[in-house]
Amino acid sequence: MFSFSSLRAALLIRILVFFIIIPAVPKANALNVFDLEEGRTVYGTMRTVKAGHKQTLLDIAKDHGLGYNQIVAANPGMDPWVPSEGAGVLVPTIFVLPKGRLPSGIVVNLAEMRLYYFKSAEEGPFRFWTCPVGVGREGYSTELSIYTVFSKAEDPIWVVPPSVLEEDPELPPQVPPGSDNPLGKYILRFSRLSYGIHGTNRPWGVGRRVSHGCIRLYSEDIASLFPLVPVGTLVRIIYEPIKVGWAEDKCWLQVYQDYENKIDDPLAVAFSGISACEQAIGPLKMDFKKIKKAIREQTGIPVPVARTDKE
């Protein structure tokens, strides 16, 4: 017997068979990695997996390079901690590149809770690596700005900030490396404001607002990112809940929750992105119902909302 959520998932799958499938570069690490192609800003695949015995949505998200926010938004109505065994779980490993990206460097989109690292390979095409992140909780959002990676450290000591000690006076002034250290095994420290990109001893916090402003990664992701990123790399922190991209003569709209309430008119932001899409790939026929639905539902799943006359 089908539930509403399983029927909705089935319908989504039928719609999403039209997603472009861009094979990832063979993964030698935990990060998703893609070769950048001219004329394309949407990459990845959409798939479904069956929930295993005692498997949570967080387990599935971690196995496929997603955060808690993405897997839950893509599967509304499904219990994230006790999904039905054998239930079909949508896994949206589709990535619309952020508008505020750098030619080379790290971009963290707080609204999406995702990190992108753009880099020119010594031999071959430009590539980007991407992974989910945990971000600052309410009142501790990372300041939007451009930083640099000031230093790198393995097995860092956590010097507990005064603000954290005020919240929990029982903490020691310093926490040595190990399982109790919330910085994990590796850290990339920023050039100012005591921020950093680091691992975590609480993987459930990836894809959630839990930190004091630092950017948290799964242990496997920071272990892969750490050797790739040299000191001096630029880091741009952005906030883009609404992203628009293009690929194969289609314009795609991806909408996340605007948890900071920064966007007064989301429809205007979407149309502005679609206008940029038109400039890139030509005149478009828009589907206004899809645009409004994507803005209303905020699933984080890219939706094709406009196409060229080439089809």
KEVEXMI-952319 format. One line per 2 residues: number of its first residue (from 0); their letters; for each residue x, y, z of N, C-alpha, C. Coordinates in steps of 0.001 Angstrom, whole numbers. Example, Ala and Ser with C-alpha at 12.3 -4.5 7.8 and 13.67 -1.06 7.14 Angstrom:
BEGIN
0) as) 13190 -5690 7800 12300 -4500 7800 13200 -3300 7800  12850 -2250 7080 13670 -1060 7140 12900 30 7870;
//
This chain:
BEGIN
0) mf) 854 -1192 0 0 0 0 889 1241 0  648 2177 -969 1482 3362 -1110 997 4464 -185;
2) sf) 1936 5130 475 1615 6334 1232 1743 7522 288  1239 8670 747 1363 9881 -67 2820 10202 -357;
4) ss) 3688 10047 661 5096 10395 482 5772 9475 -526  5433 8169 -507 6056 7254 -1462 5547 7514 -2872;
6) lr) 4261 7900 -2998 3713 8222 -4312 4369 9473 -4855  4550 10464 -3953 5216 11695 -4372 6646 11408 -4827;
8) aa) 7328 10548 -4097 8703 10197 -4476 8736 9538 -5843  7766 8641 -6089 7721 7954 -7376 7502 8940 -8514;
10) ll) 6603 9927 -8285 6344 10925 -9311 7574 11785 -9569  8272 12145 -8477 9492 12929 -8637 10534 12182 -9449;
12) ir) 10643 10881 -9171 11635 10080 -9895 11319 10074 -11384  10014 9955 -11726 9634 9928 -13126 9963 11253 -13798;
14) il) 9765 12354 -13049 10103 13666 -13593 11606 13812 -13752  12352 13309 -12762 13783 13571 -12709 14615 12665 -13595;
16) vf) 13981 11761 -14339 14767 10976 -15283 15329 11873 -16359  14820 13090 -16484 15308 14010 -17488 16482 14835 -16991;
18) fi) 16909 14624 -15757 18097 15322 -15271 19300 14905 -16099  20138 15911 -16354 21386 15550 -17016 22217 14716 -16066;
20) ii) 22844 13684 -16587 23698 12829 -15775 25127 13156 -16163  25841 13784 -15258 27233 14136 -15525 28100 13224 -14674;
22) pa) 28804 12270 -15301 29621 11355 -14502 30673 12116 -13707  30774 11778 -12468 31822 12371 -11637 33166 11791 -12030;
24) vp) 34205 12593 -11795 35544 12054 -11919 35668 10910 -10921  36299 9774 -11300 36419 8659 -10351 36927 9140 -9001;
26) ka) 36223 8794 -7946 36534 9314 -6616 37703 8558 -5991  38761 9312 -5750 39889 8742 -5019 39827 9183 -3567;
28) na) 38743 9932 -3246 38583 10424 -1887 37102 10523 -1596  36751 11155 -478 35348 11201 -57 34563 12299 -755;
30) ln) 35229 13267 -1372 34550 14406 -1967 33953 14061 -3330  32848 14723 -3669 32348 14679 -5039 33207 15619 -5877;
32) vf) 33670 15161 -7035 34538 15980 -7871 34080 15896 -9326  34086 17061 -9999 33609 17161 -11372 34559 18019 -12196;
34) dl) 34675 17699 -13474 35359 18571 -14411 34392 19670 -14843  34834 20926 -14770 33997 22036 -15196 33909 22057 -16717;
36) ee) 32701 22231 -17238 32472 22281 -18677 31900 23629 -19062  32383 24183 -20170 31865 25456 -20653 30390 25309 -21025;
38) gr) 29573 26287 -20634 28163 26254 -20978 27324 25408 -20046  27863 25030 -18906 27123 24199 -17951 27423 24644 -16525;
40) tv) 26367 24823 -15732 26563 25146 -14316 25763 24209 -13415  25276 23107 -13985 24551 22086 -13219 25243 20750 -13429;
42) yg) 25539 20050 -12329 26282 18794 -12392 25665 17768 -11441  25838 16495 -11777 25462 15449 -10846 24337 14563 -11319;
44) tm) 23815 13771 -10412 22765 12805 -10722 21713 12804 -9629  20543 12319 -9997 19458 12116 -9037 19218 10621 -8953;
46) rt) 19093 10102 -7756 18893 8664 -7613 18004 8387 -6407  17581 7136 -6300 16881 6694 -5102 17620 5478 -4556;
48) vk) 17599 5342 -3252 18180 4168 -2607 17153 3635 -1613  17272 2383 -1294 16374 1787 -319 16991 1867 1071;
50) ag) 16198 2331 2013 16668 2401 3397 16878 994 3942  18051 759 4505 18372 -544 5060 17885 -690 6491;
52) hk) 18094 -1861 7043 17689 -2151 8422 18452 -1253 9389  17721 -528 10217 18278 385 11221 19108 1514 10607;
54) qt) 18890 1811 9325 19627 2887 8655 18825 4184 8747  19457 5251 9196 18795 6545 9287 19015 7333 7995;
56) ll) 18256 8409 7829 18494 9273 6674 19878 9906 6757  20364 10157 7969 21709 10705 8131 22755 9727 7601;
58) di) 22574 8430 7855 23505 7427 7331 23538 7475 5811  22353 7555 5208 22264 7595 3745 22879 8883 3211;
60) ak) 22592 10004 3882 23161 11280 3458 24685 11231 3483  25244 10731 4564 26701 10668 4707 27334 9774 3643;
62) dh) 26669 8657 3326 27195 7731 2319 27224 8350 922  26387 9376 694 26276 9940 -655 26712 11403 -729;
64) gl) 27417 11878 286 27965 13233 228 26931 14327 387  25906 14057 1224 24878 15048 1504 24859 15359 2998;
66) gy) 24249 16498 3338 24065 16851 4730 22651 16557 5192  22436 16711 6482 21122 16451 7077 20045 17288 6407;
68) nq) 20346 18583 6145 19338 19482 5565 18875 19001 4198  19804 18523 3364 19451 18130 2004 18608 16864 1972;
70) iv) 18989 15874 2756 18269 14600 2710 16868 14752 3301  16725 15571 4340 15415 15754 4971 14493 16578 4075;
72) aa) 15017 17658 3473 14191 18498 2601 13726 17737 1367  14560 16821 885 14218 16051 -324 13230 14929 -32;
74) np) 13052 14595 1251 12168 13484 1624 11194 13927 2712  10321 14895 2407 9397 15404 3420 8430 14326 3892;
76) gm) 8156 14347 5174 7238 13372 5741 7886 12081 6183  9159 11887 5839 9862 10663 6226 10615 10900 7535;
78) dp) 10477 10000 8472 11174 10126 9754 12677 10016 9509  13450 11072 9816 14891 11031 9519 15663 10015 10342;
80) wv) 15123 9646 11501 15846 8730 12383 15348 7289 12279  14097 7117 11886 13553 5760 11765 12741 5651 10467;
82) ps) 13404 5742 9308 12659 5542 8061 12257 4073 7934  11180 3817 7218 10731 2438 7041 11781 1641 6274;
84) eg) 12077 447 6753 13048 -396 6067 12560 -673 4646  13438 -457 3676 13084 -674 2280 12438 516 1611;
86) ag) 12206 1603 2363 11588 2797 1787 12511 3415 752  11939 3941 -322 12728 4627 -1338 13096 6023 -869;
88) vl) 14388 6311 -792 14883 7602 -316 15490 8362 -1482  14971 9560 -1745 15533 10405 -2796 16897 10929 -2364;
90) vp) 17882 10784 -3232 19242 11231 -2941 19629 12264 -4001  19443 13563 -3702 19661 14603 -4707 21110 15070 -4798;
92) ti) 21942 14248 -5406 23342 14645 -5600 23455 15447 -6903  22684 16529 -6954 22669 17466 -8080 23154 18802 -7551;
94) fv) 24091 19419 -8253 24713 20632 -7739 24628 21757 -8767  23941 22828 -8397 23927 24068 -9182 25031 24953 -8613;
96) lp) 25971 25343 -9444 27092 26129 -8928 26599 27475 -8410  27150 27945 -7313 26729 29241 -6753 27136 30397 -7661;
98) kg) 26319 31438 -7654 26623 32618 -8465 27879 33314 -7945  28047 33320 -6639 29162 34037 -6033 30439 33224 -5946;
100) rl) 30718 32398 -6962 31901 31539 -6877 33176 32297 -7249  34303 31703 -6905 35616 32234 -7222 36215 31462 -8393;
102) ps) 37049 32123 -9219 37742 31378 -10276 38610 30258 -9695  39202 30531 -8551 39996 29527 -7852 39895 29791 -6359;
104) gi) 39496 28785 -5611 39356 28952 -4180 38124 28248 -3641  37865 28457 -2361 36751 27809 -1669 35578 28771 -1570;
106) vv) 34389 28261 -1844 33150 29012 -1630 32267 28188 -703  31775 28802 363 30845 28148 1280 29519 28891 1201;
108) nl) 28482 28194 760 27139 28771 709 26408 28375 1989  26260 29338 2892 25654 29047 4192 24218 28567 4050;
110) ae) 23448 29183 3157 22046 28811 2994 21910 27370 2513  22809 26950 1643 22811 25589 1105 23497 24609 2044;
112) mr) 24369 25146 2913 25205 24332 3792 26064 23384 2962  26801 24002 2044 27652 23220 1141 28895 24029 784;
114) ly) 30015 23299 671 31305 23875 299 31655 23462 -1117  32219 24414 -1871 32744 24152 -3209 34207 24605 -3253;
116) yf) 35049 23775 -3829 36455 24151 -3991 36785 24102 -5477  37088 25268 -6046 37404 25386 -7469 38914 25494 -7626;
118) ks) 39437 24719 -8566 40891 24714 -8744 41248 24268 -10153  42264 24900 -10712 42787 24491 -12009 43766 23355 -11811;
120) ae) 43512 22241 -12496 44430 21105 -12402 45737 21457 -13118  46852 20900 -12628 48138 21162 -13261 48123 20677 -14708;
122) eg) 47481 19567 -14932 47292 19063 -16285 45833 18670 -16428  45153 19228 -17417 43758 18879 -17617 42834 20047 -17316;
124) pf) 41538 19773 -17209 40540 20839 -17074 40444 21393 -15662  39736 22526 -15553 39369 23035 -14244 38423 22032 -13586;
126) rf) 38511 21934 -12274 37655 21015 -11550 37060 21715 -10335  35997 21113 -9813 35531 21542 -8506 35216 20320 -7666;
128) wt) 35469 20473 -6376 35161 19464 -5366 34051 20042 -4491  33184 19194 -3986 32093 19712 -3164 31717 18727 -2070;
130) cp) 31243 19274 -948 30814 18442 178 29877 19253 1067  29048 18590 1869 28152 19297 2789 28904 19813 4009;
132) vg) 28327 20801 4672 28965 21381 5852 27922 21683 6920  28392 21770 8168 27606 22339 9251 28014 23796 9408;
134) vg) 27061 24669 9764 27341 26106 9827 26939 26657 11196  27132 27967 11341 26863 28614 12620 25394 28620 12990;
136) re) 25127 28390 14270 23747 28411 14731 23253 29845 14841  21979 29997 15167 21373 31323 15235 22178 32223 16174;
138) gy) 22511 33394 15667 23313 34335 16439 24805 34178 16241  25223 33108 15552 26653 32845 15330 26952 32590 13853;
140) st) 26156 33166 12967 26369 32950 11540 27721 33516 11112  28441 32778 10284 29741 33222 9789 29573 34516 8999;
142) el) 30423 35472 9258 30326 36762 8568 30602 36586 7078  29684 37134 6259 29854 37046 4809 31031 37918 4390;
144) si) 32031 37304 3787 33241 38037 3433 34164 37121 2632  35316 37655 2269 36369 36856 1644 37532 36768 2618;
146) yt) 37983 35556 2880 39097 35287 3790 40203 34574 3006  41274 34266 3691 42288 33367 3137 42555 32262 4146;
148) vf) 43047 31136 3647 43500 30074 4549 44842 30520 5112  44829 30901 6378 46029 31458 7020 47002 30366 7441;
150) sk) 46458 29225 7906 47325 28138 8346 46555 26828 8291  47277 25726 8339 46693 24385 8357 47288 23624 9534;
152) ae) 46486 22759 10144 47006 21983 11270 46361 20608 11304  47182 19625 11629 46701 18260 11850 46692 18008 13356;
154) dp) 45697 17285 13830 45514 17037 15267 45545 18344 16061  44661 19289 15721 44678 20590 16406 44218 20500 17853;
156) iw) 44749 21390 18661 44263 21574 20035 43145 22614 19984  42029 22313 20628 40931 23278 20661 41098 24180 21878;
158) vv) 41428 25433 21618 41476 26443 22677 40057 26983 22794  39401 26665 23883 37972 26964 24023 37761 28479 24111;
160) pp) 36974 29055 23199 36729 30508 23231 35996 30929 24506  36221 32156 24947 35549 32650 26157 34024 32552 26072;
162) sv) 33464 32807 24885 32001 32752 24741 31478 31347 24989  32253 30330 24578 31847 28946 24787 31996 28565 26253;
164) le) 33051 29072 26888 33256 28797 28310 32143 29414 29157  31624 30550 28714 30520 31180 29433 29272 30290 29362;
166) ed) 29064 29654 28212 27911 28779 28035 28078 27476 28817  29319 26990 28880 29585 25720 29559 30850 25852 30410;
168) pe) 30735 26382 31606 31913 26626 32467 32669 25358 32847  32068 24187 32680 32743 22950 33058 33772 22496 32006;
170) lp) 33776 23140 30848 34768 22782 29837 36163 23199 30292  37195 22440 29905 38570 22858 30198 38979 23994 29264;
172) pq) 40008 24732 29610 40460 25832 28732 40943 25324 27378  41492 24101 27354 41970 23512 26100 41549 22047 26043;
174) vp) 41286 21585 24808 40932 20184 24594 41972 19588 23651  42707 18559 24084 43745 17965 23234 43133 17167 22084;
176) pg) 43954 16765 21108 43449 15939 20011 42835 14650 20541  41828 14169 19822 41165 12938 20243 39676 12995 19976;
178) sd) 38971 11983 20434 37545 11841 20137 36685 12927 20779  37183 13588 21836 36413 14642 22492 36642 16018 21870;
180) np) 37547 16098 20913 37883 17385 20306 36919 17686 19160  36118 18761 19252 35130 19060 18207 35734 19550 16895;
182) lg) 37062 19809 16889 37711 20233 15650 38067 19055 14754  37975 17846 15279 38338 16690 14485 39836 16584 14273;
184) ky) 40211 15960 13171 41625 15635 12907 42366 16764 12178  41612 17587 11411 42262 18602 10572 41497 19924 10655;
186) il) 42260 21017 10470 41631 22335 10420 42359 23231 9432  41584 24030 8690 42093 25110 7847 41661 26404 8523;
188) rf) 42597 27135 9094 42249 28335 9849 42169 29547 8917  41175 30412 9168 40986 31612 8362 41933 32720 8803;
190) sr) 42015 33732 7961 42950 34828 8203 42485 35780 9303  41186 35698 9680 40700 36586 10737 39416 36030 11348;
192) ls) 39016 36603 12447 37760 36316 13157 37683 34912 13742  38799 34228 13871 38869 32919 14540 38033 31831 13872;
194) yg) 37658 32031 12612 36906 31005 11895 37850 29953 11332  37274 28831 10947 38051 27788 10297 37141 26751 9671;
196) ih) 37718 25945 8796 37054 24786 8208 37700 23571 8840  36908 22732 9507 37507 21613 10234 36577 20412 10265;
198) gt) 37082 19336 10820 36273 18131 10972 35327 18260 12159  34765 17156 12570 33850 17182 13707 33780 15804 14346;
200) nr) 33494 15781 15623 33247 14504 16303 31743 14245 16435  30944 15085 15768 29484 14935 15774 28953 15021 14345;
202) pw) 29016 13929 13593 28636 13978 12182 27189 14379 11938  26310 14186 12929 24916 14591 12753 24777 16098 12589;
204) gv) 25820 16867 12918 25765 18318 12788 26053 18820 11395  26494 17942 10483 26753 18359 9105 25408 18511 8392;
206) gr) 25186 19696 7819 23886 19991 7231 22932 20606 8225  23495 21135 9333 22666 21768 10355 23367 23022 10878;
208) rv) 22623 23861 11578 23166 25081 12168 23538 24772 13620  24793 24468 13851 25197 23962 15163 26469 24599 15724;
210) sh) 27261 25268 14895 28571 25728 15348 28512 27158 15869  29680 27669 16284 29810 29055 16700 30377 29915 15570;
212) gc) 30213 29458 14342 30672 30233 13187 31654 29501 12304  32276 28440 12835 33184 27647 12010 32386 26750 11057;
214) ir) 33084 26219 10064 32485 25368 9049 32903 23930 9337  31933 23054 9618 32223 21665 9997 32012 20718 8816;
216) ly) 32921 19776 8667 32850 18764 7616 32851 17377 8229  32299 16416 7474 32490 15019 7854 33990 14740 7917;
218) se) 34379 13814 8784 35804 13482 8950 36438 13059 7641  35715 12275 6841 36253 11796 5571 36459 12949 4591;
220) di) 35559 13938 4621 35654 15055 3675 36821 15980 4006  37002 16316 5280 38115 17194 5634 39441 16485 5412;
222) as) 39480 15173 5592 40717 14422 5347 41094 14475 3871  40099 14517 2988 40359 14606 1549 40667 16034 1118;
224) lf) 39975 17004 1728 40164 18402 1340 41488 18965 1841  41896 18550 3024 43069 19118 3693 44324 19129 2803;
226) pl) 44711 18013 2169 45932 18050 1356 45766 18802 37  44533 19037 -402 44298 19727 -1675 44480 21232 -1568;
228) vp) 44217 21781 -384 44113 23234 -219 45404 23808 354  46118 24633 -418 47343 25239 122 47044 26459 978;
230) vg) 47978 26806 1859 47889 28045 2626 47839 29213 1634  47004 30184 1911 46836 31328 1018 45624 31228 119;
232) tl) 44972 30080 109 43772 29900 -708 42670 30856 -254  41980 31475 -1217 40864 32358 -890 39649 31546 -457;
234) vr) 38904 32084 497 37669 31466 984 36586 32541 967  35530 32300 211 34427 33256 162 33204 32651 841;
236) ii) 32643 33364 1803 31431 32936 2493 30253 33700 1905  29259 32963 1377 28111 33587 740 26823 33055 1364;
238) ye) 25721 33685 983 24401 33238 1438 23469 33315 227  23251 32168 -438 22416 32098 -1639 21368 30994 -1486;
240) pi) 20196 31320 -941 19151 30297 -826 18541 29915 -2173  18602 30844 -3147 18024 30602 -4469 19140 30620 -5494;
242) kv) 19297 29501 -6193 20346 29388 -7209 19717 28996 -8544  20276 29532 -9613 19813 29214 -10961 21009 28770 -11786;
244) gw) 20838 27686 -12541 21906 27183 -13379 21371 26713 -14715  22289 26343 -15608 21867 25908 -16924 22715 24736 -17408;
246) ae) 22065 23900 -18183 22718 22737 -18791 21774 22141 -19823  22341 21714 -20950 21591 21038 -22002 20310 21782 -22368;
248) dk) 20464 23096 -22614 19363 23940 -23102 18212 24074 -22116  18464 23837 -20852 17454 24025 -19816 17995 24940 -18724;
250) cw) 17061 25630 -18070 17395 26469 -16935 16832 25798 -15689  17672 25676 -14661 17318 24923 -13454 17268 25857 -12255;
252) lq) 16238 25681 -11448 16046 26498 -10246 16184 25615 -9008  17035 26031 -8083 17278 25287 -6845 17013 26217 -5664;
254) vy) 16090 25823 -4784 15666 26706 -3696 15833 26006 -2349  16554 26671 -1455 16704 26222 -71 15967 27183 862;
256) qd) 15812 26775 2097 15153 27625 3085 15980 28890 3324  15329 30020 3299 15968 31303 3617 15873 31505 5132;
258) ye) 16707 30784 5884 16562 30789 7344 16972 32111 7983  17706 32946 7258 18069 34260 7780 17048 35332 7376;
260) nk) 16046 34937 6590 15007 35871 6117 15607 37100 5440  16527 36852 4547 17210 37943 3842 16532 38317 2522;
262) id) 15653 37459 2007 15069 37692 689 13619 38144 840  13343 39385 433 11991 39921 525 11087 39398 -590;
264) dp) 11651 39230 -1780 10856 38820 -2942 11566 37666 -3655  11343 36419 -3212 12040 35287 -3829 11718 35107 -5301;
266) la) 10514 35468 -5722 10152 35341 -7127 11012 36266 -7992  11262 37475 -7497 12106 38419 -8234 13538 37904 -8342;
268) va) 14028 37276 -7260 15386 36715 -7284 15459 35581 -8300  14433 34734 -8333 14404 33630 -9295 14385 34152 -10721;
270) fs) 13552 35161 -10990 13466 35712 -12346 14775 36386 -12762  15448 37004 -11808 16747 37611 -12109 17754 36544 -12534;
272) gi) 17729 35395 -11822 18616 34296 -12197 18261 33705 -13541  16974 33605 -13823 16538 33057 -15112 16922 34004 -16249;
274) sa) 16878 35308 -15971 17318 36294 -16961 18794 36097 -17300  19612 35838 -16273 21036 35559 -16507 21202 34273 -17298;
276) ce) 20324 33310 -17027 20333 32048 -17766 20043 32297 -19243  19085 33177 -19523 18755 33522 -20915 19947 34128 -21635;
278) qa) 20671 34971 -20949 21846 35588 -21560 22906 34553 -21897  22923 33475 -21124 23943 32441 -21337 23566 31460 -22435;
280) ig) 22278 31067 -22507 21909 29995 -23446 20846 30379 -24456  20305 31627 -24383 19339 32070 -25380 17934 32195 -24826;
282) pl) 16995 32655 -25669 15599 32847 -25240 14999 31579 -24648  14185 31758 -23614 13640 30617 -22873 12117 30668 -22793;
284) km) 11524 29500 -22740 10108 29366 -22433 10004 28944 -20970  9399 29798 -20161 9342 29540 -18714 8074 28804 -18322;
286) df) 8199 27991 -17290 7064 27304 -16692 6801 27962 -15340  5852 28887 -15297 5622 29672 -14089 5136 28807 -12926;
288) kk) 4371 27772 -13215 3896 26895 -12145 5053 26199 -11451  6023 25721 -12229 7195 25056 -11639 8031 26026 -10815;
290) ik) 8151 27259 -11310 8937 28266 -10591 8317 28538 -9222  7008 28780 -9207 6321 29068 -7946 6347 27866 -7009;
292) ka) 6215 26658 -7567 6223 25440 -6752 7591 25246 -6091  8665 25466 -6850 10015 25311 -6296 10253 26295 -5160;
294) ir) 9776 27531 -5330 9949 28552 -4300 9127 28201 -3063  7946 27654 -3266 7077 27312 -2150 7597 26114 -1361;
296) eq) 8064 25077 -2061 8434 23826 -1389 9845 23835 -814  10783 24559 -1425 12152 24689 -895 12786 23323 -595;
298) tg) 12715 22413 -1553 13265 21072 -1341 14771 20996 -1548  15361 22024 -2168 16781 21951 -2489 17076 21106 -3711;
300) ip) 16033 20551 -4343 16221 19748 -5554 16127 20665 -6768  17146 20729 -7631 17054 21553 -8831 15902 21100 -9730;
302) vp) 15143 22066 -10233 13985 21776 -11075 14155 22505 -12403  13937 21822 -13542 13987 22517 -14833 12759 23402 -14994;
304) va) 12952 24718 -15028 11821 25649 -15036 11711 26421 -16339  12672 26268 -17225 12632 26958 -18512 13508 26188 -19495;
306) rt) 13176 26334 -20779 13954 25639 -21809 14014 26494 -23066  14964 26176 -23918 15100 26868 -25185 14180 26230 -26226;
308) dk) 14137 26822 -27393 13329 26278 -28486 14044 25142 -29213  15217 24753 -28735 15991 23731 -29454 15411 22358 -29268;
310) e) 14600 22158 -28192 14052 20826 -27901 12917 20484 -28848;
//
